[in-house]
Amino acid sequence: MFNIVSFLARTGHTHESLAKKIQCSSGLIGMYASQKSVPSYEKIEQLLKLGMTIEEMFGQETAEQTRLFVQTEGDLQNEANSFKDKVGEAIVELLNGGFFKLKQRPSASQHSAPSPKT
């Protein structure tokens, strides 16, 4: 839930002073405060640049979900990077260990079939 009242109280802005900063009427700020209107994308950007928090913009629950998502996304990125590093190390190890080198041919004694018993 959009909470401009909290933002106004925290920052010390009045309806008029905030309206000047984001180039709108103080009446529109009043409509935001009374939940009769929500800001446009452009106004949201301006409010965020002025320091409005995620909690003030979208409510506490959304802010917590956003933080969890960002943390989870970061964890997944770390896991992906770790996996990529491990795969790279394994490839280097295989190449250095001669995995792709031609195998030596077995000697004739190893290759000959056993002679039939008579």
Secondary structure, DSSP 4 states (H G I P E B T S, - for coil): ---HHHHHHHHT--HHHHHHHHTS-HHHHHHHHTTS----HHHHHHHHHTT--HHHHH-HHHHHHHHHHHHHHHHHHHHHHHHHHHHHHHHHHHHHTTTTSPPPPPPHHHHSPPPPP-
